[in-house]
């Protein structure tokens, strides 16, 4: 989303950050080391007596003057990024003058930075109660409501911001983001188009427009716009001296396909590596260390280099996720032949020995916690416990990270064999998945891995879903063996797992009869 807005309006559009209102004194140079605000000193007896002798209107005037002074002090701390001091000083200023809408707005910005979203929303609401025609505060309120998952009221707030500030590109942009989250991709695209009409080089709008186009299935247009990711301040290009590859014949040259984004993204776009090899060069693939051993099995890979290691010499390069654009991918030409990954032959992980002929199902319920959409795409392990009572199924956990402990915490060791803690990289995970009958997972790298291995995989997907799963489909053009179980509304995991349980019951019965 665009930055939350402030009263002296430093304008910039960066996703999920904020702008405070700034309006009083000019900013002092930032010190080398941030300093905490001095603790307030109690008044002397003389000061108390002087205060008590004042008339009510004199007291009010002094309180208002002091509130303005503290607002300026808070702004200085805000500029220096001293957020806790900022929030404390703004709060003190509001005790002196509770009718100062700009301070409520700025306090909302500071509280959101501190992760106190409910309190932040209350500040914006109080600011708007005092100044109901402030489009910036409506934008700020809409942004924090979107972060809280209250999408309908977030969109309503952004619509009001657009009404009040129709010439603000950010107002249209933020409305587009909320509408896209609500699944209204067509109107979201209209908002992004209006943003670009007002600000043609708005990188956020180009980027989010690309995701909306991809979600609608316009892969060609979407991947063209996807190149705007390099204009985002949070995602600078690598700055190689060598030229970027345009898809021409390599004629013996060495090409670097460099790592970008997450594990699942790299696995999904690794399908293009054999197509690059057909252009006649030597391929170096840069990947996260967790993927290196697995990627060494891909047809056409000459060398795999861990991200962060020194790179060997190369002649041209291409970002891994630009390959879809370079090859002109459309919905009809997605290279979907699977498997295009396989586990290395050596050191393959083996499932625990068993005489059972039950259906073997791997599960994963949580993605990487640092992923920006993890709160929506991951679910509680308790949802998976709804599947544990089914007969003729053996469950194996593919979960890694902090959520591994959920099995023991919920007393399910008898139902699930925990394997995640024994897997060191994706090659180990691939070896396990290869031995399973089915994988059931949330939208995380495990889904891409199972799909790339050509194994049946059922994905529990949030509403409206990531761009690569498009809209309202149960299948995927990227992975022929993948089936989507989609939320019908934001946060509705109940329906997803009811459908999963029903389908898994049918599959287990069919397998038992074979």
Secondary structure in CASP SS format (residue, H / E / C, confidence):
PFRMAT SS
TARGET T0000
AUTHOR 0000-0000-0000
METHOD secondary structure of the structure
MODEL  1
X C 1.00
X C 1.00
X C 1.00
X E 1.00
X C 1.00
X C 1.00
X C 1.00
X C 1.00
X C 1.00
X C 1.00
X C 1.00
X C 1.00
X C 1.00
X C 1.00
X C 1.00
X C 1.00
X C 1.00
X E 1.00
X C 1.00
X C 1.00
X C 1.00
X C 1.00
X C 1.00
X C 1.00
X C 1.00
X C 1.00
X C 1.00
X C 1.00
X C 1.00
X C 1.00
X C 1.00
X C 1.00
X C 1.00
X C 1.00
X C 1.00
X C 1.00
X C 1.00
X C 1.00
X C 1.00
X C 1.00
X C 1.00
X C 1.00
X C 1.00
X C 1.00
X H 1.00
X H 1.00
X H 1.00
X H 1.00
X H 1.00
X H 1.00
X H 1.00
X H 1.00
X H 1.00
X C 1.00
X C 1.00
X H 1.00
X H 1.00
X H 1.00
X H 1.00
X H 1.00
X H 1.00
X H 1.00
X H 1.00
X H 1.00
X H 1.00
X H 1.00
X H 1.00
X H 1.00
X H 1.00
X H 1.00
X H 1.00
X H 1.00
X H 1.00
X H 1.00
X H 1.00
X H 1.00
X H 1.00
X H 1.00
X H 1.00
X C 1.00
X C 1.00
X C 1.00
X H 1.00
X H 1.00
X H 1.00
X H 1.00
X H 1.00
X H 1.00
X H 1.00
X H 1.00
X H 1.00
X H 1.00
X H 1.00
X H 1.00
X H 1.00
X H 1.00
X C 1.00
X C 1.00
X C 1.00
X C 1.00
X H 1.00
X H 1.00
X H 1.00
X H 1.00
X H 1.00
X H 1.00
X H 1.00
X H 1.00
X H 1.00
X H 1.00
X H 1.00
X H 1.00
X H 1.00
X C 1.00
X C 1.00
X C 1.00
X H 1.00
X H 1.00
X H 1.00
X H 1.00
X H 1.00
X H 1.00
X H 1.00
X H 1.00
X H 1.00
X H 1.00
X H 1.00
X H 1.00
X H 1.00
X H 1.00
X C 1.00
X C 1.00
X C 1.00
X C 1.00
X H 1.00
X H 1.00
X H 1.00
X H 1.00
X H 1.00
X H 1.00
X H 1.00
X H 1.00
X H 1.00
X H 1.00
X H 1.00
X H 1.00
X H 1.00
X C 1.00
X C 1.00
X C 1.00
X H 1.00
X H 1.00
X H 1.00
X H 1.00
X H 1.00
X H 1.00
X H 1.00
X H 1.00
X H 1.00
X H 1.00
X H 1.00
X H 1.00
X H 1.00
X H 1.00
X C 1.00
X C 1.00
X C 1.00
X C 1.00
X H 1.00
X H 1.00
X H 1.00
X H 1.00
X H 1.00
X H 1.00
X H 1.00
X H 1.00
X H 1.00
X H 1.00
X H 1.00
X H 1.00
X H 1.00
X C 1.00
X C 1.00
X C 1.00
X H 1.00
X H 1.00
X H 1.00
X H 1.00
X H 1.00
X H 1.00
X H 1.00
X H 1.00
X H 1.00
X H 1.00
X H 1.00
X H 1.00
X H 1.00
X H 1.00
X C 1.00
X C 1.00
X C 1.00
X C 1.00
X H 1.00
X H 1.00
X H 1.00
X H 1.00
X H 1.00
X H 1.00
X H 1.00
X H 1.00
X H 1.00
X H 1.00
X H 1.00
X H 1.00
X H 1.00
X C 1.00
X C 1.00
X C 1.00
X H 1.00
X H 1.00
X H 1.00
X H 1.00
X H 1.00
X H 1.00
X H 1.00
X H 1.00
X H 1.00
X H 1.00
X H 1.00
X H 1.00
X H 1.00
X C 1.00
X C 1.00
X C 1.00
X C 1.00
X C 1.00
X C 1.00
X C 1.00
X C 1.00
X C 1.00
X C 1.00
X C 1.00
X E 1.00
X E 1.00
X C 1.00
X C 1.00
X C 1.00
X C 1.00
X C 1.00
X C 1.00
X C 1.00
X C 1.00
X C 1.00
X E 1.00
X E 1.00
X E 1.00
X E 1.00
X E 1.00
X C 1.00
X C 1.00
X C 1.00
X C 1.00
X H 1.00
X H 1.00
X H 1.00
X H 1.00
X H 1.00
X H 1.00
X H 1.00
X H 1.00
X H 1.00
X H 1.00
X H 1.00
X H 1.00
X H 1.00
X H 1.00
X H 1.00
X C 1.00
X C 1.00
X C 1.00
X C 1.00
X E 1.00
X E 1.00
X E 1.00
X E 1.00
X E 1.00
X E 1.00
X C 1.00
X H 1.00
X H 1.00
X H 1.00
X H 1.00
X H 1.00
X H 1.00
X H 1.00
X C 1.00
X C 1.00
X C 1.00
X C 1.00
X C 1.00
X E 1.00
X E 1.00
X E 1.00
X E 1.00
X E 1.00
X E 1.00
X C 1.00
X C 1.00
X C 1.00
X C 1.00
X C 1.00
X C 1.00
X C 1.00
X C 1.00
X C 1.00
X E 1.00
X E 1.00
X E 1.00
X E 1.00
X H 1.00
X H 1.00
X H 1.00
X H 1.00
X H 1.00
X H 1.00
X H 1.00
X C 1.00
X C 1.00
X C 1.00
X C 1.00
X C 1.00
X C 1.00
X C 1.00
X C 1.00
X C 1.00
X C 1.00
X C 1.00
X C 1.00
X C 1.00
X C 1.00
X C 1.00
X C 1.00
X C 1.00
X C 1.00
X C 1.00
X C 1.00
X C 1.00
X C 1.00
X C 1.00
X C 1.00
X C 1.00
X C 1.00
X C 1.00
X C 1.00
X C 1.00
X C 1.00
X C 1.00
X C 1.00
X E 1.00
X E 1.00
X E 1.00
X E 1.00
X E 1.00
X E 1.00
X C 1.00
X C 1.00
X C 1.00
X C 1.00
X C 1.00
X C 1.00
X C 1.00
X C 1.00
X C 1.00
X H 1.00
X H 1.00
X H 1.00
X H 1.00
X C 1.00
X C 1.00
X C 1.00
X H 1.00
X H 1.00
X H 1.00
X H 1.00
X H 1.00
X C 1.00
X C 1.00
X C 1.00
X C 1.00
X C 1.00
X C 1.00
X C 1.00
X E 1.00
X E 1.00
X E 1.00
X E 1.00
X E 1.00
X C 1.00
X C 1.00
X C 1.00
X H 1.00
X H 1.00
X H 1.00
X H 1.00
X H 1.00
X H 1.00
X H 1.00
X H 1.00
X H 1.00
X C 1.00
X C 1.00
X C 1.00
X C 1.00
X C 1.00
X C 1.00
X E 1.00
X E 1.00
X E 1.00
X C 1.00
X H 1.00
X H 1.00
X H 1.00
X C 1.00
X C 1.00
X C 1.00
X H 1.00
X H 1.00
X H 1.00
X H 1.00
X H 1.00
X H 1.00
X H 1.00
X H 1.00
X C 1.00
X C 1.00
X C 1.00
X C 1.00
X E 1.00
X E 1.00
X E 1.00
X E 1.00
X E 1.00
X C 1.00
X C 1.00
X H 1.00
X H 1.00
X H 1.00
X H 1.00
X H 1.00
X H 1.00
X H 1.00
X H 1.00
X C 1.00
X C 1.00
X C 1.00
X C 1.00
X E 1.00
X E 1.00
X E 1.00
X E 1.00
X E 1.00
X C 1.00
X C 1.00
X C 1.00
X C 1.00
X C 1.00
X H 1.00
X H 1.00
X H 1.00
X C 1.00
X C 1.00
X C 1.00
X C 1.00
X C 1.00
X C 1.00
X C 1.00
X C 1.00
X C 1.00
X C 1.00
X C 1.00
X C 1.00
X E 1.00
X E 1.00
X E 1.00
X E 1.00
X E 1.00
X C 1.00
X C 1.00
X C 1.00
X C 1.00
X C 1.00
X C 1.00
X H 1.00
X H 1.00
X H 1.00
X H 1.00
X H 1.00
X H 1.00
X H 1.00
X H 1.00
X H 1.00
X H 1.00
X H 1.00
X H 1.00
X H 1.00
X H 1.00
X H 1.00
X H 1.00
X H 1.00
X H 1.00
X H 1.00
X H 1.00
X H 1.00
X C 1.00
END
